[in-house]
Amino acid sequence: MKNKKFTYFVLIPAVIVVWGLIVYKIIARDSNTAPGNFMPETVAKEEKIVRNEEYKLLNNYPDPFSIEKIAVPVKKTEKTRVSPPSVPKYNWPDIRFNGYILNGDIARAHITINGENKILMLNDNFSDGYILTGITKDSIKVRYQSGMKWFSKK
């Protein structure tokens, strides 16, 4: 019973007020004598702006539509060759990626280094400073000093 009283005494008058405001706005917009229209009527005067500036056209460029081709002098400059920075070459050990093991959120790589099988996690050191920095389904990334190399599954 409470829901019917709420509907009759609150919601229906609220709907009537909202629709009344919508209709009022539509009617007030169409008529200039609406109570909310306080814009004074002014007549716009046309003002002519007179500029006394002169522009000169510069015709010192080649005709883009001419059939004759005009040779443009090309400045020859010597290009200096920059040698790429020397990347130290490392003797990477014989690393073979055999697969990965996924235990929950922890990934481990099964690799063979110079014939020795090892199971390593991320950031594990092996073989004198080599660090395992990345493990994916088909490859691993190994870092040694400033060099990085990907080894794929074989």
C-alpha positions in Angstrom: 0.0 0.0 0.0 2.9 2.3 0.7 4.2 2.0 -2.9 0.8 3.2 -4.4 0.8 6.3 -2.1 4.3 7.1 -3.1 3.5 6.7 -6.7 0.3 8.9 -6.5 1.6 11.6 -4.3 5.3 12.0 -5.4 6.1 10.5 -8.7 3.1 11.5 -10.8 3.4 15.2 -9.7 7.1 15.1 -10.4 6.5 13.8 -13.9 3.9 16.5 -14.6 6.3 19.2 -13.4 9.1 17.9 -15.6 6.9 17.7 -18.7 5.5 21.1 -17.9 9.0 22.7 -17.8 9.8 21.0 -21.2 6.7 22.4 -22.8 7.3 25.9 -21.3 10.8 26.0 -22.6 9.6 25.1 -26.1 6.9 27.7 -26.1 9.2 30.4 -24.6 11.9 29.7 -27.2 9.4 30.4 -30.0 7.9 33.6 -28.7 10.0 36.8 -28.3 7.7 38.1 -25.6 8.4 35.3 -23.1 8.9 36.4 -19.5 12.5 35.1 -19.4 13.6 36.9 -22.6 15.6 40.0 -21.4 17.6 40.6 -24.6 17.1 44.2 -25.8 16.4 44.6 -29.4 19.3 46.4 -31.1 19.9 47.2 -34.7 23.3 46.1 -35.9 25.0 48.8 -37.9 27.2 47.8 -40.8 30.7 49.3 -40.5 32.9 49.4 -43.5 36.6 48.8 -42.7 38.8 50.6 -45.1 42.4 49.4 -45.5 44.9 51.3 -47.5 47.6 48.7 -47.7 49.3 47.8 -50.9 50.8 44.4 -51.6 53.4 43.7 -54.3 53.5 40.3 -56.0 57.0 38.8 -56.3 57.4 37.1 -59.6 60.9 35.8 -59.1 60.1 32.1 -58.9 60.0 29.6 -61.8 56.7 28.8 -63.5 55.5 25.5 -62.1 53.5 24.7 -65.3 56.2 25.3 -67.9 57.4 22.5 -70.1 61.0 23.5 -70.0 63.0 22.1 -67.1 65.3 24.4 -65.3 68.4 22.9 -63.9 68.8 23.8 -60.2 72.4 23.8 -59.0 73.0 21.1 -56.5 75.5 21.7 -53.7 77.8 18.7 -53.3 78.7 18.1 -49.7 81.0 15.5 -48.4 79.3 13.0 -46.2 81.3 11.8 -43.3 80.8 8.2 -42.5 80.1 7.5 -38.9 81.2 4.1 -37.8 78.8 2.2 -35.6 79.9 1.9 -32.0 82.0 -1.1 -31.5 80.0 -3.9 -29.8 82.2 -6.3 -28.0 81.8 -9.8 -29.3 81.3 -12.5 -26.8 82.0 -16.1 -27.0 78.6 -17.4 -26.1 78.6 -20.9 -24.7 76.6 -23.6 -26.3 73.2 -22.8 -24.9 70.1 -24.8 -25.9 66.6 -24.0 -24.7 64.7 -27.3 -24.3 61.4 -25.9 -22.9 59.9 -24.1 -20.0 58.0 -25.3 -16.9 55.2 -23.2 -15.5 54.3 -23.7 -11.9 51.5 -21.3 -11.0 53.0 -17.8 -11.7 56.7 -19.0 -11.6 58.3 -19.9 -14.9 61.4 -21.9 -15.1 63.5 -22.7 -18.2 65.1 -26.1 -18.9 68.3 -25.4 -20.7 71.5 -27.2 -21.7 74.8 -25.4 -21.3 77.8 -27.1 -22.8 76.1 -30.5 -22.4 75.0 -29.8 -18.8 71.2 -29.7 -18.1 70.0 -27.0 -15.8 66.6 -25.6 -14.7 66.7 -21.9 -14.1 64.3 -19.1 -13.0 64.4 -15.5 -14.1 67.5 -13.5 -13.0 69.4 -16.7 -12.2 73.2 -16.5 -12.7 74.9 -19.4 -14.5 78.3 -20.0 -16.2 80.4 -17.1 -15.0 78.1 -14.1 -15.2 75.5 -15.1 -17.7 72.0 -14.1 -16.4 68.7 -15.4 -17.6 66.5 -12.3 -18.1 63.5 -13.5 -20.1 61.5 -16.7 -20.6 58.8 -17.1 -23.2 57.1 -20.2 -24.6 59.6 -20.6 -27.4 62.7 -18.7 -26.4 64.9 -17.3 -23.6 66.9 -14.1 -23.3 70.4 -14.3 -21.8 72.5 -11.3 -20.7 76.2 -11.2 -20.3 77.9 -7.9 -19.3 76.4 -5.4 -21.8 75.3 -8.0 -24.5 72.0 -9.7 -24.8 71.0 -12.7 -27.0 67.8 -14.7 -27.6 68.0 -18.4 -27.8 65.1 -20.2 -29.4 63.8 -23.7 -28.8 65.4 -26.4 -30.8 
